[in-house]
Amino acid sequence: MEWFGYYVYYLILVYFLFYSWISKTMEHIKTSIATYYSYQNCIDACMTCASQCYHCASSCTKEENIKMMARCIQLDMECAAICRTAAELMSLGSSRIKEICSLCAEICDMCAAECSKHKTRHCLECSIACKLCAQACRNVA
């Protein structure tokens, strides 16, 4: 009969450990979901900016004086890469979001400034998307 007491003690211990683990896991899930939704505006701005930057880079390669567009193309590609990365890390709830968003805002500003120098429609649209993304990233950082 002594073994029965140990068995009950063991079941109670397992129950409390399992309950503790479930509580911590659920809290982590709630935090992750809350984090994702709290960054949703910035994630959307980053994905829009990346898409505009890809379009701009592609369109710049079709311009007559492609050498004049080289810096624009380079910054478009860098901006798209950091915007995608920032959106992914915000979706994951990374602990480095503030640093990534700060860098993203800086690169978006550089891309917007370069695109503003050109009077093509794709560059002007890209410049606007970059400015909006930079502001959204600053709000997070």
N, C-alpha and C positions, 0 to 999 in steps of 0.2 A: 504494500500500500504506500510505502514511502516513495516509490518511483512515481506514483500518481501526483504527488505534491510537486515533484521536480518537473513533471510534464506540464502541469498547469502553470507553474512559474515560467517555464520555457515559452509556452504559448502567449502568456501575458507580455513577456519581454519582446518576443517577435512582433506581436501586435503593435506595441508602442514604437519599436524601431521602424516598422513599416509605415505607421501613421506619421511619424516624424519625417521620414523620407518623402512620402507622398505630399505632405504639407509644404516642404521645401521645394519640391519639384513644381507643384502647382503655383507657388509664389513666383518662381523663376519664369514659368510660362506666362503668368499674368503680367510680369514686368516686361518680358519680351514683346508681348502683344501691345502693351501700352506704349512701349518705346517705338515700335513700328508705326503705330497710328499717330504718335506725336510728331514723327518726322515725315509724315506722308506728303505734306506740301513741298518740302525740300527734295524728297525722292522724286516726285513728279517733275519738279523744276529741273533737276539734274538729268532725268531721262529725256525731257524735251530738249534741253540744251545739247546733250550728246547727239541726238537725232539731227538737230539743226546743224551742228558742227560737221557731222559726216556729210550731210547734203552740201554744205558750203565747200568743204574740201573737194568733194567730187565735182561740183560745178566750177570751182576755180581751175581745175585741170583742163577744162574746156575753153577757158578764156584765151584770147589771142596772145597776150603777153604773159605767158605762164611764169617766166622768171620774176616778174613783178609780184606775182601771187605766191611765191615760194614761202615767205614768212607766214602768210595767212594760212596756207595749207598746213604748215608745220604746227602752228598754234591751234588750228582746228582739231588736228589729230590728238594733240596733247590734252586739249580741253575735253574732248569726247572721252578720252581714256580716264581722266581723273573724275569726270562726272559719273561715268558708269561705276567706277570703283567706289565713289562716295555713296551712291545709291545702294549698291550691294552691301556695303558695310553698315549703312543705316538700317537696312532690312534685317541684317544679322544681329543688330543691337551691339555693335562693337564698342569697346571701351575707349577707342581712339577716335570717335566721331568728331569731336571738337577740332582736333588737329587736322584731320582729313578735310573737314569742311572749310577750315581756314585756308588751307592750301588750294582747295577747289575754287574758293572765292577769288584768290589771288590770280590763278591761271585764267579764270573766266574774265576777270578784268583786263588781263593782257590780251586775250583773244578779242574781246569786245573793242578794245582800243584799235587793234590792228584791222579788224573788219570794218570799223567806222571810217577808215581811210579810203575804202573802196566804195564806189557808188553803185555797185551791182545789187540787184534785189536780194540775192542769196546772202551776200555779206551783211546787208542791213538787217535782214531777218535774224541772222546768226548773232549779230551784235546785240539785238534786243533780247534774244533768248539768254545770251551770256550775262547780260546785266541783271535780268530777273533771277537767274540762277545764283549769281554772286550775292545778291541781296538775301535770297532764301538761305544760302549757306552761312552768311554772316549772322542771321537770326538764330541759327543752330549753334554756331561757334561762340 
